[in-house]
């Protein structure tokens, strides 16, 4: 048996990540050069300024081209083929050698595709159990504007359900856009499962994330529910033979398996949002973000979506973030982030957050209906508090 150490899928993934990083650097250098030339055309800068960025671009291009030239995969195929040709089918190691040869051919093909696609398809793995770590995050939309997000730091463990609340202009929507990579923080750092988010890996980091937006009508692509769920899988280049099982399983999780051949636009608002959730779940994200996902739904639709979020919470397989105005929803969460004027002003369990109702009202937030009823009963002299839902409140009242 050869002592040669054959390459694995992990080696190909590392190559893709490196090439993606080099390609991103080349792309950014090209954009900076275009800006420099534009400024030169407007006589805002001199030739030396443009020359500097031309040199940056040439160096980035050189590094990318050198990064594409990797002889390891060809050498790996050569060694595997040589060993395969040297053994008899009756050899005890034949199956292992044959498998090494098949893998080597697949890796070499993957290497050539990676070069052609400039590193597309690399994947990062979870390095720890911290789903999201924000450290001193600041963001402003313009230089002379105040910070829309001001020095927010937090760590969220995997499997938690986090509600993010705040009045209009509190910074919660801006923070959500920073988390999903739509906005780049002015200051601070972000880590997703131990991977520090950078300009070069943001597209790869997004594979950890699934997003359900506010308006379900803006999320449909396919002519049927099945086609719509399949759209994301096609973009991820999932093998067609595996798609049907993934689609059906995702639809079952949101009780939409009997609607796969229906037109999305003929569904109710709640059903549309359930399809949007299924489309996100089909991609197996570690983190699922609901961005005001119930705000445009009728009471029945809201109840359907919130129940799915509770069911997902019970599995502890996903980390859930819900940006919401619905104060009743926070009772379902493990922890609540309260935003005000760009700052994270409070973080705790729903019970801890609701213990200071006056503070919530001072930052223009309502309190959940259950808490309102408890407060009214307390004003009548009844000692009732800490109910997590309406059923629990009713039970406490019945025990009086």
TILUMDO-31417 format. One record per residue (C-alpha): residue in one letter; x negated, y negated, z negated. Coordinates in steps of 0.1 Angstrom, whole numbers, padded with zeros to 4 digits, always signed. Layout:
AXYZ/...
//
This chain:
X+0000+0000+0000/X-0013-0034+0009/X-0025-0058-0018/X-0012-0087+0002/X+0014-0108-0018/X+0044-0112+0005/X+0064-0145+0005/X+0099-0147-0008/X+0131-0169-0003/X+0117-0190-0031/X+0087-0199-0011/X+0108-0209+0019/X+0130-0230-0004/X+0099-0248-0019/X+0088-0255+0017/X+0122-0270+0026/X+0121-0292-0005/X+0086-0305+0003/X+0095-0311+0039/X+0127-0329+0029/X+0107-0352+0006/X+0082-0360+0034/X+0111-0366+0059/X+0128-0389+0034/X+0095-0409+0030/X+0092-0411+0068/X+0128-0423+0072/X+0124-0450+0045/X+0091-0461+0060/X+0108-0464+0094/X+0136-0485+0079/X+0111-0508+0062/X+0092-0513+0094/X+0125-0522+0112/X+0132-0548+0085/X+0096-0562+0088/X+0099-0565+0126/X+0133-0583+0122/X+0118-0608+0098/X+0089-0613+0122/X+0114-0620+0150/X+0130-0647+0128/X+0095-0661+0120/X+0099-0653+0083/X+0067-0633+0081/X+0034-0631+0101/X+0019-0602+0121/X-0002-0590+0092/X+0030-0583+0073/X+0043-0562+0101/X+0010-0545+0106/X+0010-0534+0069/X+0044-0516+0074/X+0033-0501+0107/X+0004-0485+0088/X+0028-0472+0061/X+0049-0457+0088/X+0020-0441+0107/X+0007-0426+0074/X+0042-0412+0066/X+0045-0397+0101/X+0011-0381+0098/X+0020-0366+0064/X+0052-0352+0078/X+0036-0337+0108/X+0009-0321+0087/X+0036-0308+0063/X+0054-0290+0093/X+0022-0271+0101/X+0024-0242+0077/X+0006-0210+0088/X+0017-0190+0057/X+0050-0178+0072/X+0034-0166+0104/X+0006-0149+0085/X+0032-0133+0062/X+0049-0119+0093/X+0017-0107+0107/X+0007-0088+0075/X+0042-0073+0072/X+0042-0061+0108/X+0007-0047+0105/X+0016-0027+0075/X+0048-0015+0090/X+0030-0003+0121/X+0004+0016+0100/X+0028+0038+0080/X+0047+0070+0088/X+0085+0071+0083/X+0080+0099+0059/X+0057+0078+0037/X+0072+0073+0002/X+0067+0035+0005/X+0083+0033+0040/X+0116+0017+0029/X+0099-0009+0008/X+0075-0017+0037/X+0104-0019+0062/X+0122-0042+0039/X+0092-0065+0035/X+0090-0066+0073/X+0126-0076+0077/X+0123-0103+0050/X+0091-0116+0067/X+0109-0119+0100/X+0138-0137+0083/X+0115-0161+0065/X+0096-0169+0096/X+0128-0177+0114/X+0139-0198+0084/X+0106-0217+0085/X+0110-0226+0122/X+0146-0237+0115/X+0135-0258+0085/X+0109-0276+0107/X+0136-0282+0133/X+0160-0295+0107/X+0134-0315+0088/X+0138-0297+0055/X+0176-0295+0054/X+0190-0268+0032/X+0166-0268+0003/X+0181-0261-0031/X+0172-0272-0066/X+0178-0249-0095/X+0191-0258-0130/X+0160-0263-0152/X+0180-0267-0185/X+0215-0268-0199/X+0219-0306-0199/X+0243-0312-0171/X+0237-0350-0171/X+0212-0372-0188/X+0214-0410-0183/X+0186-0430-0198/X+0189-0468-0200/X+0210-0471-0169/X+0215-0507-0156/X+0232-0519-0124/X+0242-0552-0109/X+0258-0558-0076/X+0238-0590-0069/X+0207-0605-0083/X+0224-0634-0100/X+0254-0614-0112/X+0257-0599-0147/X+0251-0562-0152/X+0282-0541-0142/X+0266-0512-0161/X+0243-0523-0190/X+0218-0500-0207/X+0239-0468-0208/X+0222-0437-0222/X+0238-0403-0228/X+0233-0366-0226/X+0260-0341-0217/X+0257-0304-0222/X+0269-0280-0195/X+0306-0268-0199/X+0319-0300-0216/X+0350-0319-0205/X+0342-0356-0207/X+0368-0384-0202/X+0355-0418-0193/X+0379-0447-0201/X+0378-0484-0200/X+0398-0515-0190/X+0395-0528-0154/X+0360-0542-0150/X+0346-0522-0179/X+0320-0505-0156/X+0335-0470-0156/X+0340-0468-0119/X+0305-0482-0112/X+0291-0457-0136/X+0309-0429-0117/X+0294-0441-0084/X+0260-0440-0099/X+0265-0405-0111/X+0275-0392-0077/X+0247-0411-0060/X+0267-0437-0041/X+0250-0465-0060/X+0213-0465-0071/X+0207-0479-0106/X+0188-0512-0109/X+0170-0497-0139/X+0168-0464-0157/X+0167-0428-0148/X+0191-0399-0142/X+0186-0362-0146/X+0209-0334-0134/X+0202-0301-0151/X+0166-0313-0157/X+0160-0325-0122/X+0152-0362-0120/X+0172-0379-0093/X+0151-0397-0067/X+0158-0412-0033/X+0143-0381-0016/X+0164-0355-0035/X+0197-0372-0039/X+0213-0352-0011/X+0201-0320-0026/X+0213-0331-0061/X+0248-0337-0047/X+0251-0299-0043/X+0255-0297-0080/X+0285-0321-0078/X+0321-0317-0066/X+0343-0348-0064/X+0381-0353-0064/X+0391-0388-0055/X+0420-0410-0063/X+0441-0408-0031/X+0447-0372-0019/X+0457-0384+0016/X+0422-0397+0022/X+0406-0364+0016/X+0422-0342+0043/X+0403-0331+0074/X+0419-0298+0086/X+0453-0292+0102/X+0461-0265+0075/X+0452-0261+0039/X+0429-0232+0049/X+0411-0253+0074/X+0407-0281+0049/X+0390-0259+0023/X+0369-0243+0050/X+0355-0277+0062/X+0331-0281+0033/X+0320-0245+0036/X+0312-0251+0073/X+0291-0281+0064/X+0272-0259+0039/X+0267-0234+0067/X+0283-0206+0047/X+0285-0174+0068/X+0320-0171+0085/X+0324-0135+0073/X+0323-0148+0036/X+0345-0178+0040/X+0380-0162+0038/X+0373-0147+0003/X+0359-0180-0009/X+0389-0199+0004/X+0415-0175-0011/X+0397-0174-0045/X+0395-0212-0046/X+0432-0215-0037/X+0442-0190-0064/X+0424-0211-0090/X+0448-0240-0083/X+0479-0218-0075/X+0479-0227-0038/X+0472-0193-0023/X+0507-0192-0008/X+0502-0225+0010/X+0470-0218+0030/X+0488-0220+0064/X+0508-0251+0055/X+0500-0286+0068/X+0484-0307+0041/X+0505-0338+0049/X+0537-0318+0043/X+0527-0311+0006/X+0537-0331-0024/X+0512-0354-0041/X+0504-0329-0068/X+0499-0301-0043/X+0476-0323-0022/X+0454-0330-0052/X+0453-0293-0060/X+0441-0286-0025/X+0414-0313-0029/X+0404-0295-0062/X+0402-0262-0044/X+0381-0277-0016/X+0356-0289-0043/X+0357-0256-0062/X+0350-0236-0030/X+0315-0252-0029/X+0308-0238-0065/X+0296-0271-0080/X+0282-0271-0115/X+0298-0305-0122/X+0333-0315-0112/X+0342-0352-0112/X+0378-0364-0111/X+0378-0401-0101/X+0412-0415-0111/X+0425-0382-0096/X+0460-0385-0112/X+0466-0423-0109/X+0486-0421-0077/X+0507-0391-0086/X+0542-0388-0100/X+0547-0373-0135/X+0550-0337-0122/X+0519-0341-0100/X+0500-0356-0129/X+0510-0327-0152/X+0499-0301-0125/X+0465-0316-0121/X+0458-0321-0158/X+0468-0285-0164/X+0442-0273-0139/X+0416-0295-0156/X+0425-0278-0189/X+0422-0244-0174/X+0388-0252-0159/X+0377-0265-0194/X+0387-0232-0210/X+0363-0212-0187/X+0333-0234-0197/X+0319-0226-0162/X+0320-0263-0151/X+0311-0296-0166/X+0340-0319-0161/X+0340-0357-0159/X+0373-0375-0156/X+0373-0413-0150/X+0408-0422-0160/X+0433-0449-0171/X+0456-0422-0185/X+0451-0424-0223/X+0472-0392-0228/X+0446-0373-0207/X+0418-0380-0232/X+0434-0356-0257/X+0424-0327-0234/X+0387-0337-0234/X+0359-0325-0256/X+0343-0360-0257/X+0353-0395-0246/X+0331-0422-0233/X+0345-0457-0239/X+0332-0484-0216/X+0336-0522-0221/X+0318-0550-0202/X+0293-0526-0187/X+0283-0510-0221/X+0290-0476-0236/X+0307-0489-0267/X+0319-0456-0282/X+0313-0419-0277/X+0330-0391-0296/X+0358-0366-0299/X+0393-0378-0290/X+0401-0377-0327/X+0371-0399-0336/X+0379-0424-0308/X+0415-0426-0318/X+0407-0432-0354/X+0401-0468-0346/X+0432-0479-0328/X+0426-0516-0334/X+0393-0514-0317/X+0408-0498-0286/X+0435-0524-0285/X+0409-0552-0288/X+0393-0540-0256/X+0427-0538-0239/X+0432-0501-0240/X+0465-0484-0249/X+0466-0454-0272/X+0482-0420-0262/X+0519-0415-0266/X+0513-0389-0294/X+0491-0415-0313/X+0518-0441-0308/X+0545-0418-0324/X+0521-0409-0352/X+0515-0446-0359/X+0553-0453-0359/X+0558-0425-0384/X+0530-0437-0406/X+0547-0471-0407/X+0577-0453-0421/X+0556-0438-0448/X+0550-0403-0433/X+0515-0390-0435/X+0510-0375-0400/X+0478-0379-0380/X+0453-0361-0358/X+0478-0343-0335/X+0461-0332-0303/X+0493-0328-0283/X+0531-0333-0285/X+0538-0297-0295/X+0514-0300-0325/X+0530-0333-0335/X+0565-0317-0334/X+0553-0288-0355/X+0539-0313-0381/X+0572-0332-0382/X+0592-0300-0386/X+0570-0291-0417/X+0580-0322-0435/
//
